[in-house]
Amino acid sequence: MSQPSGELILKGINASPGICIGKAYLVDKEGVDIVARYYIEKKKRQGEIKRFKAAVKRARDEIRSVIDASPEELQRAHILETHLALLKDKMLYGKTIEIIETDGINAEWALKQVVSNLKAVFLGMADSYLKERASDIVHVSDSIMRNLVGAKAEKIADIDKRVILVARDLSPADTSQINLEKIMGFITDRGGKASHTGIVAQALEIPAVVGLKYATSRIKSDNLIIVDGNAGKVIVNPDEKSLVEYEERKIDYEQYRAVITRESHLSAETTDGIQMEVMANIELPEEVVSVKNYGGDGIGLYRTEFQYMNRTIFPSEEELFEKYKDVVEVMAPKPVTIRTLDINGDKAVANQNGQDEANPALGLRSIRYCLRKPDVFITQLRAILRAAAYGNVRILFPMISAYFEICEAKKLLDQAAESLEKEGLSYNREIEIGIMIEVPSAVVLADFLADKADFFSIGTNDLIQYALAIDRLNPHVAHLYQPLDPAVIRLVKQVADVAKNKGIEVYMCGEMAATAHHIPLLLGIGLDELSMNPQSIPHIKRVIRSLSLSDAQTFMQEVLNKRTARGVFGVLKEAYGEILNNRY
């Protein structure tokens, strides 16, 4: 491709905030795309299996050496430990050996076949975070494949100049080699918000934009580029005006982050003296460090699905208990809200042989799956109750759509407590019980459900999707996914009103809670607590400290008269333009 002339703007996904300006460095991370298939004679199959095992060992040794050389904050995240676990996973490692042995095909082709099947399983999941785990399978298989064919890996750790990385994709092993004195930020063609690449970038606090699709074909090494991790934008060959503007933005942003980070441990109290709790959403126990660093008031959503992934058997009670206990002890006395298993479990644990569902978002998932598999559910409930003896635990049941579901879930919780009592194990049954409000039926039944719950937690990601019948990952209708739609606002207000009338608290843990210009609405509606990714906490706390509850309540009266999302945005801009104008 010829050297591009003039300024080029590329738009992607803002994976990690911040702004950097520098020269591009293209990293060849194509992997091994072309693989030959050939037959292995029966007497030579054990030799082929040994060749595969040797490639896996070399890949494991490479990852171990990267872990040892990684910055401490990345070692705490344990993301590469997940890749080590995948290298010995029966559905990847064991299945590849089985295919070599039974089908008599070479290791490269057998691995490619296994990975293709596993990718399909993950990509078929409803949860966006779990979909992103397909990329982990690909990264691990690439490292094995490279060792099988003898290809040399480019080492990011060896880069000796100040640059911005540009790649089709970067594995956690790649990003863990980043030297912050050399690498200012990175951009990739692939990846999403929930990818481990983005999580690593956030841990390192460097700007990253992912999902750009064609960046590697439009950018050459040494091109000058601007990476705007706040807006998810990359500017190639910026003109003088853009350079001046973004140099100023970079300085402003760094000053702003320094201020809000210093303020992060202040409470989120409105100008008229009302305090709102600002909590964190986490997926991995190791993220607790970020929660404390960013001033979180506790954990409003601990997603527990990760321990169920990439395995052939369900995790044991002891395994779950130890992970939960670690989080609860570190956060004590602040609350930890543990959400029970929230995926279609037959795909979580690969040996369950579940039937593929045409529409997993509407299928056997979350509480439905747990009630269908009480043995799996009680194991988790016992682990949660045992962990509750070590700190402040709240339990959260996901995707409640009917009254009987909360009744059945509580009945099984009682059974779990009774069994622990009989065995003489330490536990705490006196914990708050909450339900996720994610589907319209739960809103309609909120007054009944409130009789069985200590709190509501509104999951706006799913509630918006189900209420508006919009798949936000579908490019044809994604523009209709509007948190400010009057229908969404009325649903949230209805839940808050019921909670207030019933004397229980109402929280929000969806992405809507982490968006600054939504805060006046959520405050005016009457939410008691917001939960979000840890990095958003300082900014949201600062926004809350700038607002008056009484003003927000008055403002809500005007909002409720608007008939379109555009109309809501208009009054929001008029009343709270300063929040909308803040680029960060």
C-alpha positions in Angstrom: 0.0 0.0 0.0 1.3 3.5 -0.8 2.2 5.9 1.9 -1.1 7.6 2.9 -1.2 11.3 2.4 -3.4 13.7 4.4 -5.1 13.1 7.7 -7.0 9.8 8.2 -9.4 9.2 11.1 -10.2 5.6 12.1 -12.9 4.7 14.7 -12.9 1.7 17.0 -13.7 0.8 20.6 -12.2 2.7 23.5 -10.6 -0.1 25.5 -8.5 2.0 27.8 -8.6 5.8 28.4 -5.9 8.3 27.7 -4.2 10.1 24.8 -0.9 9.4 23.2 0.9 10.8 20.2 3.9 9.1 18.5 5.2 6.9 15.8 3.5 3.7 14.8 5.3 0.3 15.2 3.6 -2.5 13.3 3.8 -5.9 15.1 3.4 -9.0 12.9 1.1 -11.1 15.0 -0.6 -12.9 12.1 -0.1 -16.3 13.7 0.2 -19.4 11.4 -2.8 -19.2 9.1 -1.8 -21.8 6.5 -1.7 -25.3 7.8 -1.3 -28.5 5.8 -3.3 -31.6 6.5 -1.6 -35.0 6.1 -2.1 -38.6 7.3 0.0 -40.1 10.1 0.5 -43.9 10.0 -0.6 -45.7 13.1 2.9 -46.7 14.2 4.0 -43.0 14.0 1.1 -41.5 15.9 2.8 -41.7 19.3 5.7 -39.8 17.9 3.3 -37.1 16.5 1.7 -36.8 19.9 5.1 -36.3 21.5 5.8 -33.6 19.0 2.5 -31.9 20.0 3.3 -32.2 23.7 6.8 -30.7 23.1 5.2 -27.7 21.4 2.8 -27.3 24.3 5.7 -27.4 26.8 7.7 -24.8 24.8 4.6 -22.6 24.7 4.1 -23.0 28.5 7.7 -22.2 29.2 7.4 -19.0 27.0 4.3 -17.9 29.0 6.1 -18.7 32.3 9.0 -16.5 31.4 6.7 -13.7 30.4 4.9 -13.9 33.7 8.2 -13.8 35.6 9.2 -10.7 33.7 5.8 -8.9 33.9 5.1 -5.8 35.9 3.7 -6.5 39.3 0.3 -5.1 38.5 -0.1 -7.6 35.6 1.1 -10.5 37.7 -1.7 -9.7 40.2 -4.2 -9.8 37.4 -3.4 -13.5 36.8 -4.6 -13.2 33.1 -1.6 -15.2 31.9 -2.3 -17.9 34.5 -5.6 -18.5 32.6 -3.6 -19.1 29.4 -1.4 -21.6 31.3 -4.5 -23.4 32.4 -5.8 -23.5 28.8 -2.6 -25.2 27.7 -3.4 -28.2 29.8 -7.2 -28.0 29.4 -8.7 -31.3 28.3 -10.9 -29.7 25.7 -7.9 -28.2 24.0 -4.9 -30.3 24.9 -6.7 -33.6 25.5 -9.0 -33.4 22.5 -6.1 -32.6 20.1 -4.2 -35.7 21.3 -7.4 -37.8 20.9 -7.9 -36.6 17.3 -4.3 -37.3 16.4 -4.7 -40.8 17.8 -8.1 -41.7 16.4 -8.2 -39.9 13.1 -4.5 -40.2 12.2 -4.0 -36.6 11.2 -1.0 -34.3 11.9 -0.9 -32.2 15.1 -1.3 -28.9 13.3 -4.5 -29.9 11.6 -5.9 -31.6 14.7 -5.2 -28.4 16.8 -6.8 -26.3 14.1 -10.0 -28.5 14.2 -10.3 -28.4 18.0 -9.8 -24.6 18.2 -12.4 -24.1 15.5 -15.0 -26.1 17.5 -14.1 -24.3 20.8 -14.3 -20.9 19.2 -17.8 -21.7 17.9 -18.9 -22.6 21.5 -17.7 -19.3 23.0 -18.9 -17.1 20.1 -22.4 -18.7 20.5 -22.7 -17.4 24.1 -25.1 -14.6 25.0 -22.7 -12.8 27.4 -20.3 -10.4 25.6 -17.6 -11.0 28.2 -17.7 -14.7 27.6 -17.7 -14.3 23.9 -14.4 -12.4 24.2 -12.9 -15.5 25.8 -12.8 -17.0 22.3 -9.8 -14.8 21.6 -7.9 -16.5 24.6 -8.4 -19.8 22.9 -7.0 -18.4 19.7 -4.0 -16.8 21.4 -3.0 -20.0 23.2 -3.4 -22.2 20.1 -1.3 -19.7 18.1 1.6 -20.1 20.5 1.4 -23.9 20.3 1.1 -23.7 16.5 4.1 -21.4 16.2 6.1 -23.9 18.1 4.9 -26.8 16.0 6.0 -25.2 12.8 9.1 -23.6 14.2 8.0 -20.0 13.5 9.8 -17.3 15.4 7.7 -14.9 17.6 8.4 -11.2 17.6 9.2 -10.1 21.1 7.6 -6.8 22.2 10.0 -6.7 25.1 12.9 -6.2 22.6 11.4 -3.0 21.2 14.0 -0.3 22.1 12.3 2.9 21.0 9.3 5.1 22.1 6.4 3.9 19.9 2.7 3.1 19.7 2.0 -0.6 18.9 -0.2 -1.4 15.9 -1.3 -5.0 15.4 -4.1 -7.2 14.1 -4.4 -8.5 17.6 -2.3 -8.7 20.8 -2.4 -11.6 23.2 -2.1 -11.0 27.0 1.4 -12.5 26.6 2.2 -9.8 24.1 0.8 -6.9 26.2 2.4 -8.3 29.3 5.8 -7.7 27.7 5.1 -3.9 27.3 7.8 -1.7 28.7 6.1 1.5 29.8 9.2 3.5 29.1 9.0 2.4 25.4 5.3 1.7 24.6 3.0 4.7 24.8 -0.2 2.9 23.8 -1.5 0.4 21.3 -4.2 -0.2 18.7 -5.6 -3.4 17.2 -7.8 -4.5 14.3 -9.6 -7.0 16.6 -10.8 -7.1 20.1 -13.6 -5.6 22.2 -14.2 -3.9 25.5 -14.2 -7.1 27.5 -11.1 -8.6 25.9 -8.1 -9.3 28.1 -6.1 -7.0 25.8 -8.2 -4.1 27.1 -8.1 -5.3 30.7 -4.2 -5.3 30.5 -4.1 -1.9 28.9 -6.3 -0.5 31.8 -4.1 -2.2 34.4 -1.0 -0.5 32.8 -3.0 2.7 32.4 -2.0 3.3 28.8 -4.3 4.4 26.0 -5.7 1.6 23.8 -8.2 1.5 20.9 -9.3 -1.9 19.6 -11.7 -3.3 17.0 -10.4 -0.9 14.3 -10.7 -3.7 11.6 -8.3 -2.2 9.1 -5.7 -0.3 11.0 -2.8 -2.6 10.0 -3.6 -2.2 6.3 -3.8 1.6 6.6 -0.9 2.4 8.9 2.8 1.9 8.2 5.6 1.8 10.7 6.9 5.3 11.6 3.6 7.0 10.5 2.7 9.6 13.1 -0.5 8.7 14.9 -2.7 10.0 17.7 -4.5 7.5 19.8 -7.6 8.8 21.7 -8.5 6.1 24.1 -11.3 8.2 25.6 -13.3 8.5 22.3 -12.0 5.3 20.6 -10.4 7.2 17.8 -7.1 7.0 15.9 -5.8 9.9 13.7 -3.1 8.9 11.1 -0.8 11.5 9.7 -2.5 14.3 11.8 -2.3 17.9 10.4 -0.9 20.7 12.5 -4.3 21.7 13.9 -5.0 18.2 15.2 -1.6 17.9 16.7 -1.9 21.2 18.6 -5.5 20.2 19.8 -4.5 16.8 21.0 -1.3 18.0 22.7 -3.6 20.3 24.7 -6.1 17.5 25.3 -3.4 15.1 26.5 -2.1 17.7 29.1 -5.7 18.4 30.2 -6.5 14.7 30.5 -3.4 13.9 32.5 -4.0 16.8 34.9 -7.7 15.8 35.2 -6.8 12.1 36.0 -4.2 13.2 38.6 -6.9 15.4 40.4 -9.7 12.8 40.4 -7.3 10.0 41.5 -6.3 12.1 44.5 -10.0 12.7 45.2 -11.1 9.1 44.6 -11.2 8.2 48.3 -13.6 11.1 49.1 -17.2 10.1 49.4 -19.7 10.7 46.6 -21.9 13.3 48.4 -24.2 15.7 46.6 -24.1 19.4 47.2 -27.2 19.1 49.4 -25.7 16.4 51.6 -27.0 13.1 50.1 -24.4 10.3 49.8 -24.5 7.7 47.0 -22.4 4.6 47.2 -20.1 4.0 44.2 -19.1 0.4 43.8 -17.1 -1.7 41.4 -17.9 -4.5 39.0 -15.2 -7.2 38.9 -14.7 -10.6 37.2 -11.4 -11.7 38.7 -10.5 -11.8 42.4 -7.2 -10.0 41.6 -9.2 -6.9 40.5 -9.9 -6.0 44.1 -6.6 -4.1 44.1 -8.0 -1.7 41.5 -11.2 -1.3 43.4 -9.3 -0.1 46.5 -6.9 2.0 44.4 -9.8 3.8 42.7 -11.7 4.5 45.9 -14.6 2.0 45.4 -17.1 1.8 48.3 -17.3 -1.9 47.8 -18.1 -4.5 45.1 -21.5 -4.1 43.6 -21.2 -7.0 41.2 -18.8 -9.9 41.4 -19.3 -12.0 38.3 -18.6 -15.6 39.2 -18.6 -17.2 35.7 -14.9 -17.1 35.1 -14.2 -20.1 37.3 -16.6 -22.2 35.4 -15.0 -21.6 32.0 -12.5 -23.7 30.0 -13.0 -26.9 32.0 -14.4 -30.4 31.8 -15.9 -30.5 35.3 -17.5 -28.0 37.6 -15.4 -26.2 40.2 -15.5 -27.7 43.6 -17.0 -26.0 46.6 -13.6 -25.5 48.2 -12.2 -24.0 45.0 -15.1 -21.5 44.8 -14.9 -20.8 48.6 -11.2 -19.9 48.5 -11.7 -17.4 45.7 -14.7 -15.7 47.3 -13.1 -15.7 50.7 -10.0 -13.9 49.3 -12.2 -11.1 47.9 -14.4 -10.8 51.0 -11.4 -10.6 53.4 -9.6 -8.0 51.4 -12.7 -5.8 51.0 -14.0 -6.1 54.6 -15.8 -4.3 56.1 -17.0 -3.0 52.7 -19.7 -5.1 51.0 -19.1 -7.7 48.3 -22.1 -8.5 46.1 -21.6 -12.0 44.7 -23.8 -12.8 41.7 -24.6 -16.5 41.2 -23.7 -18.3 37.9 -25.1 -16.2 35.0 -24.4 -18.2 31.9 -25.9 -21.0 29.9 -24.1 -23.6 32.0 -24.0 -26.4 29.5 -21.6 -24.3 27.5 -19.7 -23.2 30.5 -18.6 -26.7 31.3 -17.7 -28.4 28.1 -18.5 -32.0 29.0 -22.2 -31.4 29.7 -23.1 -32.0 26.1 -25.8 -29.4 26.1 -27.8 -28.8 23.0 -27.0 -25.7 21.0 -29.7 -23.1 21.4 -31.0 -21.1 18.5 -31.3 -18.0 20.8 -29.2 -18.4 23.9 -30.1 -14.9 25.2 -33.7 -16.3 25.7 -32.7 -19.8 26.6 -31.6 -21.9 29.5 -29.3 -19.5 31.3 -28.7 -17.7 34.6 -31.2 -18.6 37.3 -33.1 -20.9 35.0 -30.0 -23.1 34.5 -29.2 -23.1 38.3 -32.7 -24.1 39.2 -32.5 -26.9 36.6 -29.2 -28.0 38.1 -29.7 -27.7 41.9 -26.6 -29.7 42.7 -24.4 -27.2 40.8 -26.3 -24.3 42.4 -26.1 -25.6 46.0 -22.3 -26.1 45.6 -22.0 -22.4 44.8 -24.4 -21.3 47.4 -22.5 -23.2 50.1 -19.3 -21.6 49.0 -20.9 -18.1 49.2 -22.4 -18.7 52.6 -19.0 -19.9 53.9 -17.2 -16.9 52.5 -19.8 -14.7 54.2 -18.4 -15.7 57.6 -15.3 -13.6 56.7 -16.8 -10.3 55.8 -19.7 -8.3 54.4 -21.4 -10.4 51.7 -24.5 -9.9 49.7 -25.9 -12.5 47.3 -27.4 -11.5 43.9 -29.6 -13.8 41.8 -29.5 -13.0 38.1 -32.2 -12.7 35.5 -35.2 -13.3 37.7 -38.2 -13.2 35.4 -40.9 -14.8 37.6 -41.9 -14.8 41.3 -41.5 -18.6 41.7 -37.8 -18.3 40.7 -36.8 -16.1 43.7 -38.9 -18.4 45.9 -37.0 -21.5 44.6 -33.6 -19.8 44.8 -34.2 -18.8 48.4 -35.4 -22.3 49.3 -32.1 -23.8 47.9 -30.1 -21.1 49.8 -31.8 -22.4 53.0 -31.0 -26.0 52.1 -27.4 -25.0 51.6 -27.3 -23.3 55.0 -28.9 -26.3 56.7 -26.3 -28.7 55.1 -23.5 -26.5 56.4 -25.0 -26.4 59.8 -25.2 -30.2 59.9 -21.6 -30.5 58.9 -20.5 -28.0 61.5 -18.9 -25.7 59.0 -18.6 -21.9 59.6 -21.0 -19.9 57.5 -23.3 -16.8 57.7 -26.9 -17.1 56.6 -27.8 -13.5 57.7 -26.8 -11.9 54.5 -28.8 -9.6 52.2 -30.4 -11.2 49.2 -30.9 -9.2 46.0 -32.3 -9.9 42.5 -31.2 -8.6 39.2 -33.9 -6.6 37.4 -33.0 -7.4 33.7 -36.2 -8.3 32.0 -39.5 -6.4 31.6 -41.5 -9.0 33.5 -39.4 -8.4 36.6 -40.3 -4.7 36.4 -44.0 -5.5 36.1 -43.7 -7.9 39.1 -41.4 -5.6 41.1 -43.9 -5.2 44.0 -44.2 -8.9 44.4 -40.5 -9.6 44.1 -39.7 -6.9 46.6 -41.4 -9.0 49.3 -38.7 -11.6 48.7 -35.6 -9.4 48.3 -33.5 -7.0 50.4 -32.5 -5.0 47.4 -32.9 -4.7 43.6 -29.9 -4.4 41.2 -30.8 -3.1 37.8 -28.8 -4.6 35.0 -29.3 -2.0 32.2 -27.4 -3.8 29.5 -29.9 -6.6 29.3 -33.0 -4.6 30.4 -32.5 -2.2 27.5 -32.0 -5.1 25.1 -35.1 -6.9 26.2 -37.3 -3.9 26.6 -36.5 -2.4 23.2 -36.0 -5.8 21.4 -32.6 -4.6 20.3 -29.5 -6.7 19.8 -26.8 -4.1 20.3 -24.2 -6.2 18.6 -26.3 -6.2 15.4 -25.0 -3.4 13.2 -28.4 -3.0 11.5 -30.2 -2.0 14.7 -27.4 -1.1 17.2 -28.2 2.6 16.8 -31.7 1.9 18.3 -30.1 0.7 21.6 -30.7 3.9 23.6 -30.3 4.1 27.4 -32.1 7.5 27.2 -35.1 6.1 25.5 -38.2 7.2 27.5 -39.3 3.6 27.9 -36.0 2.6 29.6 -36.1 5.7 31.9 -39.7 4.8 32.9 -38.8 1.2 33.6 -35.9 2.2 35.8 -38.1 4.8 37.6 -40.9 2.2 38.2 -38.4 -0.2 39.8 -37.0 2.7 42.0 -40.5 3.8 43.0 -41.5 0.2 44.0 -38.3 -0.2 46.0 -38.9 3.0 47.9 -42.5 2.0 48.7 -41.4 -1.4 49.9 -38.5 -0.1 52.0 -35.7 -1.8 50.1 -32.7 -0.3 48.3 -32.2 -0.1 44.5 -28.8 -0.3 42.8 -27.6 -0.2 39.2 -24.7 -2.3 37.8 -25.0 -1.9 34.0 -23.0 0.3 31.7 -25.5 3.1 32.1 -24.2 3.7 35.7 -20.6 4.4 34.4 -21.7 7.1 31.9 -21.3 10.6 33.4 -24.2 12.3 31.7 -26.6 9.7 32.9 -25.9 10.5 36.6 -28.3 13.4 37.0 -31.1 11.1 35.7 -30.1 8.2 38.0 -29.8 10.5 41.0 -33.2 12.1 40.3 -34.8 8.7 39.8 -33.7 7.8 43.3 -31.0 5.1 43.0 -29.1 4.3 46.2 -25.9 2.8 44.7 -24.1 2.6 41.4 -21.6 -0.1 40.3 -19.1 0.1 37.4 -15.6 -0.8 36.2 -13.1 0.3 38.8 -11.4 2.9 36.5 -14.7 4.9 36.1 -15.2 5.3 39.9 -13.2 8.5 40.5 -14.8 10.4 37.6 -18.4 9.3 38.6 -17.8 10.2 42.2 -16.6 13.6 41.2 -19.7 14.1 39.0 -22.0 13.2 41.9 -20.2 15.7 44.2 -21.1 18.5 41.7 -24.8 17.7 41.7 -27.8 18.6 43.9 -30.3 15.9 44.6 -33.2 18.3 44.8 -32.3 19.8 41.4 -32.0 16.4 39.9 -35.5 15.4 41.2 -37.0 18.6 39.7 -35.1 17.9 36.4 -36.7 14.4 36.3 -40.2 15.9 36.0 -39.2 17.5 32.8 -37.5 14.3 31.5 -40.6 12.2 32.1 -42.6 14.4 29.7 -40.2 13.7 26.8 -41.3 11.2 24.2 -38.0 10.4 22.4 -34.4 9.7 23.4 -33.4 12.9 21.4 -35.9 14.9 23.5 -34.4 13.5 26.7 -30.9 14.3 25.5 -32.0 17.9 24.7 -33.2 18.7 28.2 -30.2 16.9 29.6 -27.9 19.1 27.5 -29.7 22.2 28.5 -29.7 21.5 32.3 -26.3 19.7 32.6 -24.3 20.8 29.6 -21.1 21.0 31.6 -21.1 17.2 32.2 -21.8 16.5 28.6 -18.9 18.8 27.5 -16.4 17.0 29.7 -14.5 14.8 27.2 -13.4 12.4 29.9 
